[in-house]
Amino acid sequence: MKSRDEEGSLESAPKRGRILTVEEQTVLGTVGRAVAEVSGRIAPTELDHVGLTDCFAESGPHLELLAKYNISLGAIISLERRVVRGVSA
């Protein structure tokens, strides 16, 4: 039986066959991984994560850090176009 969280996470996956998760933290052991686990169990779907890879983050101006770690709005839109819409960059 699916929980409401699982249903919400996977609602649009069958329509597109792809999921993109975005986090302003590490991608290790977080929401993106939980979505991957649920989708693998319930609705296998192509999935990509945006967030910090296995590295130490640093302090600084928020927008500069987003750009440095490639999780700025522009980077997310570019990845969304490739992953979710299947559009070349």
C-alpha positions as CSV (number, residue, x, y, z in Angstrom):
1,M,0.0,0.0,0.0
2,K,1.4,3.4,-1.0
3,S,1.5,6.3,1.5
4,R,0.2,9.7,0.6
5,D,3.8,10.9,0.4
6,E,4.6,8.1,-2.1
7,E,1.6,8.9,-4.1
8,G,2.4,12.6,-4.3
9,S,6.1,11.9,-5.2
10,L,5.1,9.7,-8.1
11,E,1.9,11.4,-9.3
12,S,3.5,12.8,-12.5
13,A,6.2,10.1,-13.1
14,P,4.0,7.9,-15.3
15,K,3.0,10.8,-17.5
16,R,6.7,11.8,-18.3
17,G,8.7,8.7,-17.2
18,R,11.2,11.0,-15.5
19,I,11.7,12.6,-12.1
20,L,14.1,15.4,-11.1
21,T,14.7,16.2,-7.4
22,V,16.4,19.4,-6.2
23,E,18.0,20.0,-2.8
24,E,20.2,22.7,-1.3
25,Q,22.2,20.1,0.5
26,T,24.0,16.8,-0.2
27,V,22.2,14.3,-2.4
28,L,23.4,11.5,-0.2
29,G,20.7,10.0,2.0
30,T,18.1,12.7,1.4
31,V,14.7,13.2,-0.2
32,G,16.0,12.4,-3.7
33,R,17.2,9.0,-2.5
34,A,13.9,8.3,-0.9
35,V,12.1,9.2,-4.1
36,A,14.5,6.9,-6.0
37,E,13.7,4.1,-3.6
38,V,9.9,4.5,-3.9
39,S,10.0,4.9,-7.7
40,G,12.1,1.8,-8.0
41,R,9.6,-0.1,-6.0
42,I,6.3,1.3,-7.4
43,A,6.9,3.0,-10.7
44,P,10.4,2.6,-12.1
45,T,11.3,5.9,-13.6
46,E,14.4,7.7,-15.0
47,L,15.6,10.0,-12.1
48,D,18.2,12.6,-11.6
49,H,19.2,14.6,-8.5
50,V,20.4,18.2,-8.2
51,G,22.3,19.0,-5.0
52,L,25.7,18.8,-3.4
53,T,27.7,15.8,-4.4
54,D,30.0,14.1,-1.8
55,C,31.9,17.2,-0.8
56,F,32.2,19.7,2.1
57,A,30.2,22.8,1.6
58,E,31.3,26.3,2.7
59,S,29.8,29.4,3.9
60,G,29.2,32.5,1.8
61,P,26.5,34.5,-0.1
62,H,23.6,32.2,-0.9
63,L,23.3,32.9,-4.6
64,E,27.1,32.6,-5.1
65,L,27.1,29.3,-3.4
66,L,24.2,28.0,-5.5
67,A,26.1,29.0,-8.6
68,K,29.4,27.4,-7.4
69,Y,27.7,24.1,-6.6
70,N,25.7,24.2,-9.8
71,I,22.3,24.4,-8.1
72,S,21.3,27.9,-9.2
73,L,18.0,28.5,-10.9
74,G,19.6,28.6,-14.3
75,A,21.4,25.2,-13.7
76,I,18.2,23.6,-12.5
77,I,16.2,24.9,-15.5
78,S,18.9,23.6,-17.8
79,L,18.9,20.2,-16.2
80,E,15.0,20.1,-16.1
81,R,15.0,20.7,-19.8
82,R,17.4,17.8,-20.4
83,V,16.0,15.3,-17.9
84,V,12.3,15.9,-17.7
85,R,11.5,17.3,-21.1
86,G,14.2,15.5,-23.1
87,V,15.4,18.7,-24.7
88,S,19.0,19.1,-25.7
89,A,20.9,22.0,-24.0
